[in-house]
Amino acid sequence: MRSLLTLAFILLMTSWSICQTIDMSQFHGMQPRNIGPAGMSGRVTAIDVVLDDTDHIYIGAAAGGVWESKNNGHTWTPIFDDQKAASIGDIAI
């Protein structure tokens, strides 16, 4: 049993010495930003893509609304604002 514990300790110490380290100074200038229709509290609940045109994407948001992008997600347009239902659970094309 003692040799097994010794082996486990050696493996643990070896794995610590070869772990990847991250230089946090590389991230110094980065700032958080919103991308797409989901805000900080938003949650995407459904995604569908037009198979004949994969740049054409629809998403449904839990907080409300359906959003459409015709340029692979670079810009989004709300297309469900006039409806009474808010939360979207599924989208199908």
N, CA, C and O atoms as CSV, one atom per row, in Angstrom:
chain,resi,resn,atom,element,x,y,z
A,1,MET,N,N,0.822,-1.193,0.000
A,1,MET,CA,C,0.000,0.000,0.000
A,1,MET,C,C,0.867,1.260,0.000
A,1,MET,O,O,0.555,2.249,-0.663
A,2,ARG,N,N,1.959,1.198,0.756
A,2,ARG,CA,C,2.834,2.367,0.843
A,2,ARG,C,C,3.453,2.696,-0.518
A,2,ARG,O,O,3.588,3.866,-0.877
A,3,SER,N,N,3.826,1.659,-1.273
A,3,SER,CA,C,4.413,1.901,-2.594
A,3,SER,C,C,3.388,2.494,-3.553
A,3,SER,O,O,3.738,3.300,-4.415
A,4,LEU,N,N,2.145,2.107,-3.410
A,4,LEU,CA,C,1.079,2.665,-4.242
A,4,LEU,C,C,0.869,4.146,-3.924
A,4,LEU,O,O,0.700,4.958,-4.833
A,5,LEU,N,N,0.878,4.495,-2.653
A,5,LEU,CA,C,0.747,5.903,-2.263
A,5,LEU,C,C,1.947,6.717,-2.726
A,5,LEU,O,O,1.797,7.863,-3.150
A,6,THR,N,N,3.123,6.136,-2.645
A,6,THR,CA,C,4.325,6.824,-3.121
A,6,THR,C,C,4.236,7.079,-4.616
A,6,THR,O,O,4.552,8.173,-5.083
A,7,LEU,N,N,3.809,6.074,-5.367
A,7,LEU,CA,C,3.646,6.233,-6.810
A,7,LEU,C,C,2.617,7.314,-7.133
A,7,LEU,O,O,2.848,8.135,-8.021
A,8,ALA,N,N,1.491,7.326,-6.430
A,8,ALA,CA,C,0.459,8.344,-6.650
A,8,ALA,C,C,1.006,9.732,-6.353
A,8,ALA,O,O,0.715,10.679,-7.084
A,9,PHE,N,N,1.795,9.868,-5.291
A,9,PHE,CA,C,2.395,11.161,-4.946
A,9,PHE,C,C,3.360,11.623,-6.029
A,9,PHE,O,O,3.356,12.793,-6.411
A,10,ILE,N,N,4.189,10.702,-6.526
A,10,ILE,CA,C,5.145,11.049,-7.588
A,10,ILE,C,C,4.409,11.486,-8.851
A,10,ILE,O,O,4.798,12.467,-9.484
A,11,LEU,N,N,3.353,10.772,-9.222
A,11,LEU,CA,C,2.574,11.150,-10.408
A,11,LEU,C,C,1.922,12.516,-10.221
A,11,LEU,O,O,1.896,13.321,-11.151
A,12,LEU,N,N,1.403,12.780,-9.043
A,12,LEU,CA,C,0.778,14.071,-8.761
A,12,LEU,C,C,1.796,15.200,-8.867
A,12,LEU,O,O,1.511,16.225,-9.486
A,13,MET,N,N,2.945,15.038,-8.290
A,13,MET,CA,C,3.981,16.067,-8.330
A,13,MET,C,C,4.487,16.277,-9.753
A,13,MET,O,O,4.769,17.406,-10.153
A,14,THR,N,N,4.601,15.192,-10.518
A,14,THR,CA,C,5.049,15.302,-11.909
A,14,THR,C,C,4.032,16.061,-12.746
A,14,THR,O,O,4.404,16.881,-13.585
A,15,SER,N,N,2.753,15.794,-12.523
A,15,SER,CA,C,1.724,16.477,-13.308
A,15,SER,C,C,1.692,17.965,-12.979
A,15,SER,O,O,1.401,18.772,-13.862
A,16,TRP,N,N,1.980,18.353,-11.747
A,16,TRP,CA,C,2.015,19.777,-11.405
A,16,TRP,C,C,3.154,20.491,-12.116
A,16,TRP,O,O,3.023,21.656,-12.492
A,17,SER,N,N,4.259,19.804,-12.298
A,17,SER,CA,C,5.410,20.452,-12.915
A,17,SER,C,C,5.234,20.633,-14.412
A,17,SER,O,O,5.907,21.479,-15.001
A,18,ILE,N,N,4.345,19.861,-15.060
A,18,ILE,CA,C,4.168,19.984,-16.514
A,18,ILE,C,C,2.870,20.700,-16.881
A,18,ILE,O,O,2.524,20.778,-18.060
A,19,CYS,N,N,2.155,21.219,-15.900
A,19,CYS,CA,C,0.902,21.921,-16.182
A,19,CYS,C,C,1.174,23.198,-16.965
A,19,CYS,O,O,2.216,23.834,-16.805
A,20,GLN,N,N,0.229,23.556,-17.804
A,20,GLN,CA,C,0.335,24.778,-18.579
A,20,GLN,C,C,0.151,25.980,-17.665
A,20,GLN,O,O,-0.729,25.984,-16.805
A,21,THR,N,N,0.971,26.983,-17.849
A,21,THR,CA,C,0.805,28.225,-17.103
A,21,THR,C,C,0.316,29.296,-18.059
A,21,THR,O,O,0.640,29.281,-19.246
A,22,ILE,N,N,-0.458,30.213,-17.538
A,22,ILE,CA,C,-1.045,31.288,-18.349
A,22,ILE,C,C,-0.431,32.606,-17.934
A,22,ILE,O,O,-0.410,32.952,-16.753
A,23,ASP,N,N,0.066,33.334,-18.909
A,23,ASP,CA,C,0.607,34.666,-18.659
A,23,ASP,C,C,-0.545,35.662,-18.749
A,23,ASP,O,O,-0.969,36.023,-19.847
A,24,MET,N,N,-1.052,36.107,-17.602
A,24,MET,CA,C,-2.225,36.978,-17.568
A,24,MET,C,C,-1.949,38.350,-18.182
A,24,MET,O,O,-2.896,39.067,-18.507
A,25,SER,N,N,-0.696,38.735,-18.350
A,25,SER,CA,C,-0.394,40.031,-18.971
A,25,SER,C,C,-0.834,40.064,-20.435
A,25,SER,O,O,-1.006,41.141,-21.005
A,26,GLN,N,N,-1.015,38.895,-21.045
A,26,GLN,CA,C,-1.488,38.832,-22.436
A,26,GLN,C,C,-2.913,39.352,-22.566
A,26,GLN,O,O,-3.317,39.770,-23.651
A,27,PHE,N,N,-3.675,39.334,-21.486
A,27,PHE,CA,C,-5.072,39.737,-21.510
A,27,PHE,C,C,-5.281,41.142,-20.955
A,27,PHE,O,O,-6.418,41.549,-20.715
A,28,HIS,N,N,-4.207,41.881,-20.751
A,28,HIS,CA,C,-4.268,43.184,-20.100
A,28,HIS,C,C,-5.244,44.170,-20.751
A,28,HIS,O,O,-6.006,44.828,-20.042
A,29,GLY,N,N,-5.239,44.283,-22.064
A,29,GLY,CA,C,-6.061,45.282,-22.743
A,29,GLY,C,C,-7.466,44.830,-23.107
A,29,GLY,O,O,-8.228,45.614,-23.671
A,30,MET,N,N,-7.833,43.583,-22.800
A,30,MET,CA,C,-9.133,43.068,-23.214
A,30,MET,C,C,-10.249,43.594,-22.317
A,30,MET,O,O,-10.088,43.697,-21.101
A,31,GLN,N,N,-11.377,43.923,-22.933
A,31,GLN,CA,C,-12.564,44.387,-22.226
A,31,GLN,C,C,-13.743,43.497,-22.606
A,31,GLN,O,O,-13.825,43.057,-23.753
A,32,PRO,N,N,-14.659,43.218,-21.676
A,32,PRO,CA,C,-15.843,42.424,-22.038
A,32,PRO,C,C,-16.743,43.202,-22.998
A,32,PRO,O,O,-16.776,44.432,-22.965
A,33,ARG,N,N,-17.472,42.481,-23.850
A,33,ARG,CA,C,-18.390,43.140,-24.782
A,33,ARG,C,C,-19.550,42.212,-25.082
A,33,ARG,O,O,-19.421,40.991,-24.987
A,34,ASN,N,N,-20.685,42.792,-25.444
A,34,ASN,CA,C,-21.852,42.023,-25.857
A,34,ASN,C,C,-21.711,41.660,-27.325
A,34,ASN,O,O,-21.311,42.485,-28.146
A,35,ILE,N,N,-22.040,40.431,-27.642
A,35,ILE,CA,C,-22.002,39.977,-29.027
A,35,ILE,C,C,-23.357,39.369,-29.343
A,35,ILE,O,O,-23.817,38.482,-28.625
A,36,GLY,N,N,-23.996,39.827,-30.393
A,36,GLY,CA,C,-25.284,39.277,-30.788
A,36,GLY,C,C,-26.423,39.802,-29.932
A,36,GLY,O,O,-26.265,40.785,-29.207
A,37,PRO,N,N,-27.562,39.147,-30.019
A,37,PRO,CA,C,-28.760,39.660,-29.372
A,37,PRO,C,C,-28.855,39.368,-27.884
A,37,PRO,O,O,-29.701,39.953,-27.208
A,38,ALA,N,N,-28.027,38.494,-27.352
A,38,ALA,CA,C,-28.139,38.144,-25.940
A,38,ALA,C,C,-27.406,39.177,-25.102
A,38,ALA,O,O,-26.196,39.349,-25.244
A,39,GLY,N,N,-28.135,39.868,-24.227
A,39,GLY,CA,C,-27.513,40.825,-23.322
A,39,GLY,C,C,-26.870,40.094,-22.159
A,39,GLY,O,O,-26.769,38.867,-22.165
A,40,MET,N,N,-26.440,40.842,-21.172
A,40,MET,CA,C,-25.765,40.243,-20.023
A,40,MET,C,C,-26.672,39.259,-19.283
A,40,MET,O,O,-26.182,38.272,-18.735
A,41,SER,N,N,-27.974,39.508,-19.256
A,41,SER,CA,C,-28.867,38.583,-18.569
A,41,SER,C,C,-29.608,37.680,-19.558
A,41,SER,O,O,-30.434,36.862,-19.151
A,42,GLY,N,N,-29.324,37.821,-20.825
A,42,GLY,CA,C,-30.023,37.061,-21.850
A,42,GLY,C,C,-29.587,35.612,-21.916
A,42,GLY,O,O,-28.489,35.249,-21.496
A,43,ARG,N,N,-30.479,34.796,-22.455
A,43,ARG,CA,C,-30.180,33.379,-22.600
A,43,ARG,C,C,-30.827,32.901,-23.894
A,43,ARG,O,O,-32.035,33.051,-24.076
A,44,VAL,N,N,-30.052,32.341,-24.770
A,44,VAL,CA,C,-30.565,31.803,-26.030
A,44,VAL,C,C,-31.133,30.423,-25.748
A,44,VAL,O,O,-30.445,29.559,-25.205
A,45,THR,N,N,-32.388,30.217,-26.118
A,45,THR,CA,C,-33.035,28.935,-25.860
A,45,THR,C,C,-33.231,28.101,-27.116
A,45,THR,O,O,-33.471,26.897,-27.027
A,46,ALA,N,N,-33.133,28.721,-28.280
A,46,ALA,CA,C,-33.354,27.975,-29.524
A,46,ALA,C,C,-32.543,28.606,-30.652
A,46,ALA,O,O,-32.438,29.828,-30.750
A,47,ILE,N,N,-31.977,27.763,-31.492
A,47,ILE,CA,C,-31.213,28.221,-32.652
A,47,ILE,C,C,-31.622,27.355,-33.840
A,47,ILE,O,O,-31.766,26.139,-33.713
A,48,ASP,N,N,-31.808,27.995,-34.997
A,48,ASP,CA,C,-32.033,27.242,-36.229
A,48,ASP,C,C,-31.374,27.996,-37.375
A,48,ASP,O,O,-31.273,29.223,-37.353
A,49,VAL,N,N,-30.932,27.253,-38.364
A,49,VAL,CA,C,-30.213,27.811,-39.505
A,49,VAL,C,C,-30.912,27.359,-40.778
A,49,VAL,O,O,-31.355,26.215,-40.873
A,50,VAL,N,N,-31.011,28.254,-41.758
A,50,VAL,CA,C,-31.556,27.900,-43.071
A,50,VAL,C,C,-30.506,27.036,-43.770
A,50,VAL,O,O,-29.402,27.504,-44.046
A,51,LEU,N,N,-30.839,25.798,-44.052
A,51,LEU,CA,C,-29.848,24.861,-44.588
A,51,LEU,C,C,-29.341,25.245,-45.968
A,51,LEU,O,O,-28.195,24.947,-46.304
A,52,ASP,N,N,-30.174,25.902,-46.777
A,52,ASP,CA,C,-29.744,26.328,-48.110
A,52,ASP,C,C,-28.886,27.585,-48.068
A,52,ASP,O,O,-28.211,27.908,-49.045
A,53,ASP,N,N,-28.906,28.301,-46.936
A,53,ASP,CA,C,-28.143,29.534,-46.763
A,53,ASP,C,C,-27.697,29.610,-45.309
A,53,ASP,O,O,-28.382,30.216,-44.484
A,54,THR,N,N,-26.565,29.008,-44.985
A,54,THR,CA,C,-26.142,28.892,-43.588
A,54,THR,C,C,-25.739,30.218,-42.954
A,54,THR,O,O,-25.474,30.256,-41.753
A,55,ASP,N,N,-25.683,31.295,-43.712
A,55,ASP,CA,C,-25.476,32.625,-43.134
A,55,ASP,C,C,-26.761,33.167,-42.505
A,55,ASP,O,O,-26.724,34.147,-41.761
A,56,HIS,N,N,-27.889,32.534,-42.803
A,56,HIS,CA,C,-29.205,32.971,-42.343
A,56,HIS,C,C,-29.567,32.183,-41.079
A,56,HIS,O,O,-29.861,30.989,-41.143
A,57,ILE,N,N,-29.541,32.872,-39.926
A,57,ILE,CA,C,-29.708,32.224,-38.621
A,57,ILE,C,C,-30.875,32.856,-37.875
A,57,ILE,O,O,-31.090,34.065,-37.959
A,58,TYR,N,N,-31.627,32.037,-37.148
A,58,TYR,CA,C,-32.674,32.520,-36.248
A,58,TYR,C,C,-32.344,32.042,-34.832
A,58,TYR,O,O,-31.905,30.907,-34.643
A,59,ILE,N,N,-32.554,32.907,-33.842
A,59,ILE,CA,C,-32.424,32.479,-32.453
A,59,ILE,C,C,-33.646,32.942,-31.675
A,59,ILE,O,O,-34.260,33.958,-32.001
A,60,GLY,N,N,-33.987,32.186,-30.648
A,60,GLY,CA,C,-35.055,32.558,-29.723
A,60,GLY,C,C,-34.445,32.812,-28.360
A,60,GLY,O,O,-33.566,32.071,-27.922
A,61,ALA,N,N,-34.903,33.850,-27.689
A,61,ALA,CA,C,-34.354,34.230,-26.393
A,61,ALA,C,C,-35.338,33.928,-25.274
A,61,ALA,O,O,-36.546,34.109,-25.428
A,62,ALA,N,N,-34.809,33.466,-24.148
A,62,ALA,CA,C,-35.656,33.171,-22.989
A,62,ALA,C,C,-36.310,34.445,-22.458
A,62,ALA,O,O,-37.448,34.414,-21.989
A,63,ALA,N,N,-35.599,35.551,-22.532
A,63,ALA,CA,C,-36.142,36.821,-22.050
A,63,ALA,C,C,-37.156,37.408,-23.022
A,63,ALA,O,O,-37.876,38.348,-22.687
A,64,GLY,N,N,-37.208,36.855,-24.216
A,64,GLY,CA,C,-38.213,37.281,-25.167
A,64,GLY,C,C,-37.684,37.604,-26.533
A,64,GLY,O,O,-36.626,38.212,-26.694
A,65,GLY,N,N,-38.448,37.181,-27.515
A,65,GLY,CA,C,-38.162,37.572,-28.875
A,65,GLY,C,C,-37.447,36.548,-29.724
A,65,GLY,O,O,-36.781,35.636,-29.233
A,66,VAL,N,N,-37.616,36.738,-31.027
A,66,VAL,CA,C,-36.894,35.971,-32.033
A,66,VAL,C,C,-36.026,36.968,-32.787
A,66,VAL,O,O,-36.476,38.055,-33.151
A,67,TRP,N,N,-34.789,36.587,-33.012
A,67,TRP,CA,C,-33.826,37.446,-33.695
A,67,TRP,C,C,-33.369,36.734,-34.965
A,67,TRP,O,O,-33.280,35.507,-35.013
A,68,GLU,N,N,-33.078,37.542,-36.003
A,68,GLU,CA,C,-32.666,36.997,-37.291
A,68,GLU,C,C,-31.358,37.644,-37.724
A,68,GLU,O,O,-31.168,38.851,-37.573
A,69,SER,N,N,-30.467,36.834,-38.257
A,69,SER,CA,C,-29.232,37.335,-38.847
A,69,SER,C,C,-29.118,36.759,-40.250
A,69,SER,O,O,-29.292,35.557,-40.451
A,70,LYS,N,N,-28.828,37.607,-41.206
A,70,LYS,CA,C,-28.639,37.148,-42.580
A,70,LYS,C,C,-27.171,37.213,-42.996
A,70,LYS,O,O,-26.836,36.968,-44.155
A,71,ASN,N,N,-26.290,37.547,-42.032
A,71,ASN,CA,C,-24.872,37.677,-42.348
A,71,ASN,C,C,-23.998,36.896,-41.354
A,71,ASN,O,O,-22.980,37.395,-40.874
A,72,ASN,N,N,-24.419,35.668,-41.060
A,72,ASN,CA,C,-23.649,34.750,-40.226
A,72,ASN,C,C,-23.447,35.264,-38.794
A,72,ASN,O,O,-22.425,34.981,-38.169
A,73,GLY,N,N,-24.414,36.011,-38.286
A,73,GLY,CA,C,-24.376,36.457,-36.902
A,73,GLY,C,C,-23.658,37.761,-36.643
A,73,GLY,O,O,-23.473,38.136,-35.486
A,74,HIS,N,N,-23.248,38.463,-37.683
A,74,HIS,CA,C,-22.561,39.739,-37.474
A,74,HIS,C,C,-23.521,40.823,-37.000
A,74,HIS,O,O,-23.165,41.632,-36.144
A,75,THR,N,N,-24.722,40.846,-37.541
A,75,THR,CA,C,-25.754,41.778,-37.079
A,75,THR,C,C,-27.055,41.002,-36.887
A,75,THR,O,O,-27.300,39.991,-37.547
A,76,TRP,N,N,-27.878,41.498,-35.973
A,76,TRP,CA,C,-29.134,40.833,-35.633
A,76,TRP,C,C,-30.279,41.817,-35.694
A,76,TRP,O,O,-30.125,42.988,-35.348
A,77,THR,N,N,-31.448,41.328,-36.143
A,77,THR,CA,C,-32.664,42.134,-36.230
A,77,THR,C,C,-33.770,41.428,-35.458
A,77,THR,O,O,-34.013,40.243,-35.684
A,78,PRO,N,N,-34.453,42.136,-34.541
A,78,PRO,CA,C,-35.579,41.507,-33.847
A,78,PRO,C,C,-36.763,41.380,-34.796
A,78,PRO,O,O,-37.104,42.341,-35.486
A,79,ILE,N,N,-37.397,40.208,-34.842
A,79,ILE,CA,C,-38.516,40.010,-35.766
A,79,ILE,C,C,-39.777,39.544,-35.045
A,79,ILE,O,O,-40.732,39.115,-35.691
A,80,PHE,N,N,-39.793,39.624,-33.717
A,80,PHE,CA,C,-40.925,39.104,-32.956
A,80,PHE,C,C,-41.451,40.127,-31.946
A,80,PHE,O,O,-42.202,39.768,-31.038
A,81,ASP,N,N,-41.065,41.388,-32.095
A,81,ASP,CA,C,-41.399,42.410,-31.100
A,81,ASP,C,C,-42.889,42.696,-30.974
A,81,ASP,O,O,-43.337,43.114,-29.906
A,82,ASP,N,N,-43.668,42.484,-32.028
A,82,ASP,CA,C,-45.092,42.823,-31.993
A,82,ASP,C,C,-45.980,41.694,-31.460
A,82,ASP,O,O,-47.202,41.838,-31.426
A,83,GLN,N,N,-45.393,40.597,-31.052
A,83,GLN,CA,C,-46.170,39.456,-30.567
A,83,GLN,C,C,-46.409,39.554,-29.057
A,83,GLN,O,O,-45.634,40.181,-28.334
A,84,LYS,N,N,-47.486,38.931,-28.596
A,84,LYS,CA,C,-47.828,38.968,-27.173
A,84,LYS,C,C,-46.964,38.036,-26.342
A,84,LYS,O,O,-46.698,38.327,-25.176
A,85,ALA,N,N,-46.517,36.917,-26.915
A,85,ALA,CA,C,-45.667,35.971,-26.190
A,85,ALA,C,C,-44.248,36.515,-26.114
A,85,ALA,O,O,-43.747,37.111,-27.068
A,86,ALA,N,N,-43.623,36.308,-24.995
A,86,ALA,CA,C,-42.251,36.810,-24.837
A,86,ALA,C,C,-41.232,35.702,-24.935
A,86,ALA,O,O,-40.395,35.717,-25.838
A,87,SER,N,N,-41.278,34.736,-24.028
A,87,SER,CA,C,-40.267,33.690,-23.974
A,87,SER,C,C,-40.409,32.731,-25.157
A,87,SER,O,O,-41.518,32.332,-25.512
A,88,ILE,N,N,-39.302,32.372,-25.750
A,88,ILE,CA,C,-39.278,31.472,-26.899
A,88,ILE,C,C,-38.615,30.162,-26.469
A,88,ILE,O,O,-37.492,30.169,-25.966
A,89,GLY,N,N,-39.302,29.056,-26.664
A,89,GLY,CA,C,-38.766,27.770,-26.251
A,89,GLY,C,C,-38.220,26.940,-27.389
A,89,GLY,O,O,-37.392,26.058,-27.161
A,90,ASP,N,N,-38.668,27.201,-28.633
A,90,ASP,CA,C,-38.220,26.385,-29.759
A,90,ASP,C,C,-38.426,27.150,-31.051
A,90,ASP,O,O,-39.347,27.958,-31.170
A,91,ILE,N,N,-37.555,26.886,-32.023
A,91,ILE,CA,C,-37.669,27.481,-33.361
A,91,ILE,C,C,-37.469,26.358,-34.374
A,91,ILE,O,O,-36.582,25.520,-34.215
A,92,ALA,N,N,-38.293,26.346,-35.410
A,92,ALA,CA,C,-38.135,25.377,-36.493
A,92,ALA,C,C,-38.378,26.071,-37.806
A,92,ALA,O,O,-39.325,26.845,-37.941
A,93,ILE,N,N,-37.546,25.806,-38.757
A,93,ILE,CA,C,-37.687,26.396,-40.094
A,93,ILE,C,C,-38.236,25.326,-41.014
A,93,ILE,O,O,-38.444,25.579,-42.200
